[in-house]
Structure formats: structure tokens, C-alpha cells
Amino acid sequence: MTEPNSWQERYHSSLMNTFGTPKLLLARGEGAHVWDADGKEYVDLLAGIAVNSLGHGHPAIFEAVTTQLQTLGHVSNFFASEPQVNLAERLLALLRAPGRVFFSNSGTEANEAAFKVTRRTGRTHIVAAEGGFHGRTMGALALTSKAAYREPFEPLPGDVTFVPYGDTAALAAAVTDDTAAVLLEPIQGEAGVIVAPDGYLSAAREIATSHGALLWLDEVQTGIGRTGAWFAHQLPSGDGITPDIVTLAKGLGGGIPIGATIATGAAADLLQPGNHGTTFGGNPVACAAALAVLDTIVGEHLLDRVAALGKHLRDGLGEDPRVVSTRGEGLLVGLDLVSDSSAEVAAAALQAGFIVNNPTPRSLRLAPPLVLSDADADAFLAAWPGILDSAGVMA
Ligand SMILES: *Cc1c(COP(=O)(O)O)cnc(C)c1O
């Protein structure tokens, strides 16, 4: 029950009912910690869904955003700005491939731009994966397999084939000489942190190339250090492949909205003047924030730390017999419980002061800030058996 004039009631009478009832009203954050309106403290192991890569209130982002806002806040794409050009160059250097970048404001927009790039090949067929998630706008939704998301909005832009994720033979059978692009997440985040089997990404690269199709990797969730590499496809399991298109958003701006569509090689020239646009995309404040994120990941040696801390979390969580499997790379952590009790476990964790996410009835996902401390990770591991007890999970 919600009391009259409670924040829940005000929320429900003023905001569209797209998200159900929010769990908490959060008031402030610092590092990996947030406080609710009643002053209760939580360790944030979700980071705004893999967004707050440097945690809350990181001084480098604060400094970059304030300085940029005091200097030049917005110019439109009739004009260029230094942070925009610097960021594009930095992303291409991290991708280690010549190419070009289009900036936008979110993951779904990064994918919309990429979708339009693929249409400029002269082909329309896209092969995407079951369980994949690419966003909620009409184009990105057309590429997202989940029926419950898609069906209320059909007809969607067409000519999409969904194949089981990780099945090389199914992919080879679906891609033809009419295929514009193969679209995959290196690790499926929303599906519950499903990791591609070894060799899958390089097989996808070969299959796409042999049909003249583009390989498009959606790294909106996995990119910018989340997995312990700049891009998840740069982990050893990616076999050194270069994709034709990479889309980014979530962690890139450290909490400031920004999306990026990177195209390499010939794909970089497919969009021509008049083909696409945005008013806000690439604005100097968002680009300055993203540059601060990149500088901090380098300066604080976060990639190595992410890899080690992720392993520590997976090992520790998996020690409990009520966890049947753990997966993921770096600080994108997934686990399966013995029973369909992820909602109860997420609620018990919240009660105990830890924010985690339950993407499916049986799985949990952690995507903490890349700056999570050992002490916070160990506090969660120490609380873990008790959280499973409170949620009533039986071995
Ligand atoms: C979150 C996500 C998106 C959509 O990003 P929004 O910023 O919510 O539009 C797209 N692709 C992947 C892989 C995601 O995780």
C-alpha cells in the first residue's frame, strides 16, 4: 500500500507506467555507495545497469563536466568541438582500427545509427541472436528477439532472422549473400550474462566476410572496460577479430548520456551527408565526461583490477552450493541459482544493503562500478549466504 503523497504515489500519478514500481527513492551516491531518502546506505552492485563505471560522484567526471560546461556546453552538429574530435580519435585508437564514429545519446540510438549504416550496403537482411537485446526504439526493437517487447509494436522494420546464440552452424545457415549484417553481443547482458562459446565471434567474422556482410557487435553493455578489456571482443576469446561496426553507450559516459557507433574500414563511409543526424549527439559536455572515463580507466589501471575483482566475485559467490553456475567476464557477473528465486534473492540483498539485478527468474547479474573496492566486494561475499537464507533458497 502506498500512502497519500508518498513518493510512490507522486511517481505513479506523474510518470508513465513503463517501469512498474521503483524499488527505492535514491537521494545521493559516492563511489560504489548510494543512500536512499531515509538515509539507508547500499553498496551499488549494478551501477545504473553498467553505466556508472567510475561509481557515483567521481571527481574526474565532475571536473571534466563542470570545466566543459563553463567553457562551451552545446553547439549542434553545424559546428565541431574539441572534446568530440578527441573522443572519436581515442575510441578508434582503442579499437585499433581505422574508421569513423557517429555520436548519439543512448544505446538504442547507437544501434539505430548502425542499422542505418547496414541499409546503405544496399541489402536489408539482418541476422541477430535469440536472447539478444539492442534497445527499445523501433529499429533496435526489430533486432531484439524477445516477443514480449516486440509484439505490441509490430509491424517493425523487417527482414530479420534470429538464430540461437552461440550456435555457429545455425549462424552459417542463416547468413546469405543478401545479408547486410550479423549483429551479436559478445556477452548477452540482458539475457542473464550469457558468454559466447570460444571461437563463436571469429566464426561469425568468417561467415559474415564470406557473404560480404558486415559484422556488427553491440558492446553497449560490454564495452569500455566492463569485461577487463576495452571491448569484450578484444578478450582472448575474440581471437583478435575486427568488427565492421561496434556500438557503445552505457559505461562510456560514466553516467552522462552518450552513445557511439563506430564503423571500421569501408563501412565507415557508408553514411553520407544527409543520411543521418542528431541535435544533441556528440555534445561537448558528454564527450568531456567520456574522455574523463577513458583517462581514469588508464590512470587507475582499472582494466587489470576489473579482471581480478570479477574472478574473485565469481569464485566467492560460486562457493555456495545454492549457486549452480557463475559466468561472465570482469565485472559483468552472472550466476544461476538452484531454483527460480532470483526476485526473492534480489529483494533480500536490497534488505541487506546491496543492489543487484535479476534479469531472469533463475539468474542474477552484477555490474558494479569498475572502481568497486575489495572491501565492498568482500562485504557482499560475506553477506551472500545469509541473503540466500533470508530469500528461502534451499540447497
Ligand atoms: C542497454 C542496452 C541497449 C540499449 O541501451 P539504452 O541506452 O537503454 O537505449 C542496447 N544494447 C545492449 C547490449 C544493452 O545492454
The ligand as an SDF file (V2000), in Angstrom:
LIG
                    3D

 15 15  0  0  0  0  0  0  0  0999 V2000
   21.1400   -1.4040  -22.5600 C   0  0  0  0  0  0  0  0  0  0  0  0
   21.4500   -1.9500  -23.8990 C   0  0  0  0  0  0  0  0  0  0  0  0
   20.9790   -1.3230  -25.0640 C   0  0  0  0  0  0  0  0  0  0  0  0
   20.0470   -0.1460  -25.0340 C   0  0  0  0  0  0  0  0  0  0  0  0
   20.6320    0.9790  -24.4450 O   0  0  0  0  0  0  0  0  0  0  0  0
   19.7130    2.2120  -23.9790 P   0  0  0  0  0  0  0  0  0  0  0  0
   20.7140    3.2490  -23.5710 O   0  0  0  0  0  0  0  0  0  0  0  0
   18.8520    1.7100  -22.8660 O   0  0  0  0  0  0  0  0  0  0  0  0
   18.9190    2.6280  -25.1440 O   0  0  0  0  0  0  0  0  0  0  0  0
   21.3790   -1.8550  -26.2860 C   0  0  0  0  0  0  0  0  0  0  0  0
   22.1730   -2.9200  -26.3590 N   0  0  0  0  0  0  0  0  0  0  0  0
   22.6480   -3.5540  -25.2630 C   0  0  0  0  0  0  0  0  0  0  0  0
   23.5460   -4.7270  -25.4090 C   0  0  0  0  0  0  0  0  0  0  0  0
   22.2850   -3.1030  -23.9890 C   0  0  0  0  0  0  0  0  0  0  0  0
   22.7340   -3.7310  -22.9050 O   0  0  0  0  0  0  0  0  0  0  0  0
  1  2  1  0
  2  3  1  0
  2 14  2  0
  3  4  1  0
  3 10  2  0
  4  5  1  0
  5  6  1  0
  6  7  2  0
  6  8  1  0
  6  9  1  0
 10 11  1  0
 11 12  2  0
 12 13  1  0
 12 14  1  0
 14 15  1  0
M  END
$$$$
